[in-house]
Amino acid sequence: MEKRRALETAIGYRFKDVSLLELALCHRSVGARNNERLEFLGDSIVNHVVAEALFHRYPSAPEGEMSRRRAHLVKGDTLAVIARRMNLGDYLELGTGERKSGGHRRKSILADALEAIAAAILLDADFHVAKMAVLPWFDALIKDDASFAADKDAKTALQEVLQGEGFALPEYHLLTTRGEDHQKVFVVECRVPVLGLRETASASSRRKAEQAAAGQILDRMV
């Protein structure tokens, strides 16, 4: 009981139906009764809560920037950081193999469990209550512009946004190079066929050109 109360305090919500919390903590290695369905639902909740918070905090930010900020905040690494602050790994139910291999420290397992908890709160109460519980998890990170700037890699952000929607990864094509060897310019095209998007950019290196083209795609994405 005390252990569960400690977790509920860290989460910021006290469950009426404790079985929902217990299910959210059950990894698939335990068996058929696991948190995968809750994780599916929780992913949408977390994305919505973060997107709405960004919408209000950055009223003049273009859509592309907000997409990059959201991708930075809801990626697995960030969710795992939040889960570790809650000591979530101490409460996970894992199969013998996962437990022995250190599954309670694995980023993907922690991130999935955190999303499952968001869904468990929704089912135990309602969306407003879930939002009020989930938002504080991200509050400091949403305000951390330095962390976002350090992670502002357009190619990675584009990949995460597309993966989050279940789309294929972007394609990069070197169209041409111009200039002398010491002043070469690389022209690259970034394509997202499933969305019918393509952008061309040029820079002093192929990597920089790819980053610029990816950024242009992000700025166009809805």
ChimeraX attribute file (.defattr): number of C-alpha atoms within 10 A of each C-alpha:
attribute: neighborCount
match mode: 1-to-1
recipient: residues
	/A:1	5
	/A:2	7
	/A:3	10
	/A:4	15
	/A:5	13
	/A:6	13
	/A:7	18
	/A:8	15
	/A:9	12
	/A:10	16
	/A:11	22
	/A:12	16
	/A:13	16
	/A:14	17
	/A:15	16
	/A:16	11
	/A:17	13
	/A:18	12
	/A:19	12
	/A:20	20
	/A:21	24
	/A:22	17
	/A:23	21
	/A:24	28
	/A:25	26
	/A:26	23
	/A:27	24
	/A:28	16
	/A:29	16
	/A:30	15
	/A:31	10
	/A:32	10
	/A:33	13
	/A:34	20
	/A:35	25
	/A:36	19
	/A:37	13
	/A:38	24
	/A:39	22
	/A:40	14
	/A:41	18
	/A:42	25
	/A:43	19
	/A:44	14
	/A:45	21
	/A:46	25
	/A:47	18
	/A:48	14
	/A:49	19
	/A:50	23
	/A:51	19
	/A:52	12
	/A:53	16
	/A:54	19
	/A:55	15
	/A:56	10
	/A:57	12
	/A:58	11
	/A:59	9
	/A:60	9
	/A:61	12
	/A:62	12
	/A:63	15
	/A:64	18
	/A:65	17
	/A:66	20
	/A:67	21
	/A:68	23
	/A:69	21
	/A:70	25
	/A:71	25
	/A:72	25
	/A:73	21
	/A:74	22
	/A:75	17
	/A:76	18
	/A:77	15
	/A:78	17
	/A:79	24
	/A:80	24
	/A:81	14
	/A:82	19
	/A:83	24
	/A:84	18
	/A:85	13
	/A:86	19
	/A:87	17
	/A:88	21
	/A:89	22
	/A:90	12
	/A:91	15
	/A:92	21
	/A:93	21
	/A:94	22
	/A:95	15
	/A:96	11
	/A:97	11
	/A:98	17
	/A:99	14
	/A:100	10
	/A:101	10
	/A:102	11
	/A:103	21
	/A:104	22
	/A:105	18
	/A:106	13
	/A:107	19
	/A:108	16
	/A:109	22
	/A:110	27
	/A:111	24
	/A:112	24
	/A:113	29
	/A:114	28
	/A:115	27
	/A:116	30
	/A:117	25
	/A:118	27
	/A:119	30
	/A:120	28
	/A:121	26
	/A:122	21
	/A:123	15
	/A:124	19
	/A:125	14
	/A:126	12
	/A:127	16
	/A:128	10
	/A:129	13
	/A:130	24
	/A:131	18
	/A:132	13
	/A:133	17
	/A:134	24
	/A:135	17
	/A:136	13
	/A:137	20
	/A:138	19
	/A:139	12
	/A:140	10
	/A:141	16
	/A:142	20
	/A:143	12
	/A:144	11
	/A:145	12
	/A:146	10
	/A:147	13
	/A:148	18
	/A:149	11
	/A:150	8
	/A:151	14
	/A:152	16
	/A:153	16
	/A:154	20
	/A:155	19
	/A:156	16
	/A:157	22
	/A:158	26
	/A:159	17
	/A:160	22
	/A:161	21
	/A:162	20
	/A:163	14
	/A:164	15
	/A:165	8
	/A:166	9
	/A:167	15
	/A:168	12
	/A:169	16
	/A:170	19
	/A:171	13
	/A:172	20
	/A:173	13
	/A:174	16
	/A:175	12
	/A:176	11
	/A:177	17
	/A:178	12
	/A:179	9
	/A:180	8
	/A:181	8
	/A:182	7
	/A:183	10
	/A:184	14
	/A:185	18
	/A:186	21
	/A:187	22
	/A:188	27
	/A:189	20
	/A:190	25
	/A:191	20
	/A:192	19
	/A:193	13
	/A:194	11
	/A:195	10
	/A:196	7
	/A:197	15
	/A:198	18
	/A:199	18
	/A:200	20
	/A:201	21
	/A:202	23
	/A:203	18
	/A:204	15
	/A:205	15
	/A:206	20
	/A:207	14
	/A:208	16
	/A:209	23
	/A:210	27
	/A:211	22
	/A:212	23
	/A:213	26
	/A:214	30
	/A:215	23
	/A:216	20
	/A:217	22
	/A:218	24
	/A:219	17
	/A:220	13
	/A:221	14
	/A:222	7
